Amino acid sequence: MVEAYPLQWPPAWPRTGRPERARFGSHSRGYAIGQVMDEIRKLGGKQIVISSNLELRLDGLPRAAQRTPADQGVAVYFTLNGRSQCFPCDRWSTIEHNLWAIAKSIEALRGLERWAQRTWWTPHSAASKHSHRRKWSWRCHNTNHGTPS
């Protein structure tokens, strides 16, 4: 089982060297967490773990009154159709924006299911070290580095 604290970054996933300032607007940490949870549930995901360097309350959610950690990365783990999935993001300069990017990425994948074909994307298995090499898995899950060349 993946731990929510401290951050459990997927070993084979590259880290962003310099996080960028996002243009997502202002979202509270709690609201961004809620959006991630809602989007995963709408996708059909279960057993959600949001891993970051935020200290946790007894119920497993991040404490509200705490300093922002130096590492703003977030990795969201869940199961979908019995398979472990992971959406890591450290592209943006705040945890809230990294969470928001993950929520919007999952929302976009749900749109593909509604308006296109499910076969357009392959979920990134949390256990697979090489699944990022598949074009659609990379394009859909890499919230850090944009579209592949």
N, C-alpha and C positions, 0 to 999 in steps of 0.2 A: 504494500500500500504506500502511496506517495504521501509525504508529509506536507502540510500547508506551511509550516514554519520550521526552519528557515527555507528560503527559496530552493526548490529542487529543479534546476534547469536541465533539460534533456541533454545528455552527454554529447551526442553527435550533432547538436544544433549549434551553429556559430553564434557568438555574441556580437552585438553591435558595438563598434569601437567608440563612436560619438553619438549619443542620443540627440535627436532633433527636437526642437520646440514644435509642438503640435498646434494645429489650427482647428481643433475640435470645439473650441469654446470651453466654458467652465462647467464642470460636472463634479459633484462631490464623489468622494471615494465610495460611500454607501450606495449612491445612485448607480455608479458604474458597475459595482459588484452585482447589484440587482439586475441590471441589463444583461450582464454575462450569464447569470443564472437563468433568467427568463429565456434568452435565446437558445441556450443549451437544452432547456426543457422543451421548447417548441420544436427543436430538431429531433427530440426523442432521447437525448442523453440522460444518463443517470450517474449516481455516485460521483458527484462533482467535487473536485478539490481545487481551490485557488491557492497556488503556492507563491509566496512572496516573502520578503524580509520584514513584513509587518508583524509585530507581536499580536498574539491572539487572545481573545476573551475565552471564558470557559466554554461557550457554545461553539467555538471554532471560528468565529468571524473576527476580523481585525479590530483591535481596540481603536476607539475614536481619538483619544487624547494621547498621541505619541509623536515623537519626532519622525520626520521622513527619513527612511534609510538611504544610505549612499547608493545602493544598488536599486534602481527603479524597475528592474525586470519582474515579469509576472509569467508564470506558466500555469495554464488551466488544464487540468486532467479530468477526464470523464470516460464513461463507457457508452458506446453506441452500438447497438445490435450485438452486444456481448464482447466487443473489441475495445481495448484501451486506446484512447485518443489523447492528443496533447496539442494545445495551441500556445506556444511560447511567444512573448513579445517584449522586447526591450528597445525598440526603435525610438520611442518617445521619452522625453525628459521627466515625465511624472508617472507614477503608478496609475493614477486615474486615467491618463490618456492611453497608456498601454492596455488597461482593461477595456477602455472604450473601443480601441482598435480591434481587440479580440471580439467584442460583442458585435461590431459592425461587420467583421469578417464572417462570423457565423450567420448573421442576418443575410448577407449576400449569398452564402451557400444555400440557405433555405430558399432564397429567391430562385436560384438555379434549379432546385428541385421543383418549384412551382411552375416556372416559366420555360424551362429547357428540359434537360434530361439529367437524371441522377448520375448517369454514367460519365458526366463531364468532370466529376471530381472523385478522388479517392481519398478517404480520410487517412491522415497521417497516424500510423500506429505508434503509440508511445514506446512500444518495444522494438520497433524496427530502426536500425541504425542507417539504413540506406534508402528508406522510402522517400527522402527529400529529393532523390535523383529522378523520380517520376515527374514528368512535366506538370501534370495537373495537380498532383499533391503539393509540389513546390509552389505553384501559382496560388493555390487556394489557402495554404497554411502558413506561408512565409509572410507574416505581417511585418517583418523586419526589413526586407530588402527589395521590395517591388517586384516587377515582372521579370522573369528570367530572359536571358538573351538567346 
